[in-house]
């Protein structure tokens, strides 16, 4: 009877829409197994990194570039660093800062990446730090998804299926 109750509980959790992806990595090479989970609300957890509010801006007009955004929360006890990002839709992908210089908005690459301190949240968003997709090979269109791989210094790499939107990070695009 107890086994039946455990099985019923497991099936109920599965029916709730929570899915788990596990990447298996060799224990023999000294690399530990990293678990990646995506819950029904679109929150993706990879190692100690919780990823939400992810989106790619649809390519506008003939602009050869666009941007991607994500909110990263470090739920761990040690600092980590987002060191790079990649997307097959672009020739080059860079992490960028955005700041005001007088009345001009200035954008610059972040070659050393972005530190995500333990317990803190970093937002990559329009008008702020972001992921720049340069030299588009394919043009992301509203309603599509793009696979964007984020690489962390300690947590490793994780690929996120980001929705493409004309208005990324509006209330309707919170990582679902």
HELIX and SHEET records of a PDB file:
HELIX    1   1 UNK A    2  UNK A   15  1                                  14    
SHEET    1   A 6 UNK A  19  UNK A  23  0                                        
SHEET    2   A 6 UNK A  34  UNK A  38 -1                                        
SHEET    3   A 6 UNK A  44  UNK A  46 -1                                        
SHEET    4   A 6 UNK A  49  UNK A  57 -1                                        
SHEET    5   A 6 UNK A  66  UNK A  74 -1                                        
SHEET    6   A 6 UNK A 121  UNK A 124 -1                                        
SHEET    1   B 8 UNK A  19  UNK A  23  0                                        
SHEET    2   B 8 UNK A  34  UNK A  38 -1                                        
SHEET    3   B 8 UNK A  44  UNK A  46 -1                                        
SHEET    4   B 8 UNK A  49  UNK A  57 -1                                        
SHEET    5   B 8 UNK A 156  UNK A 165  1                                        
SHEET    6   B 8 UNK A 145  UNK A 152 -1                                        
SHEET    7   B 8 UNK A  80  UNK A  87 -1                                        
SHEET    8   B 8 UNK A 114  UNK A 116 -1                                        
SHEET    1   C 8 UNK A  19  UNK A  23  0                                        
SHEET    2   C 8 UNK A  34  UNK A  38 -1                                        
SHEET    3   C 8 UNK A  44  UNK A  46 -1                                        
SHEET    4   C 8 UNK A  49  UNK A  57 -1                                        
SHEET    5   C 8 UNK A  66  UNK A  74 -1                                        
SHEET    6   C 8 UNK A 130  UNK A 136 -1                                        
SHEET    7   C 8 UNK A  90  UNK A 101 -1                                        
SHEET    8   C 8 UNK A 104  UNK A 109 -1                                        
END                                                                             
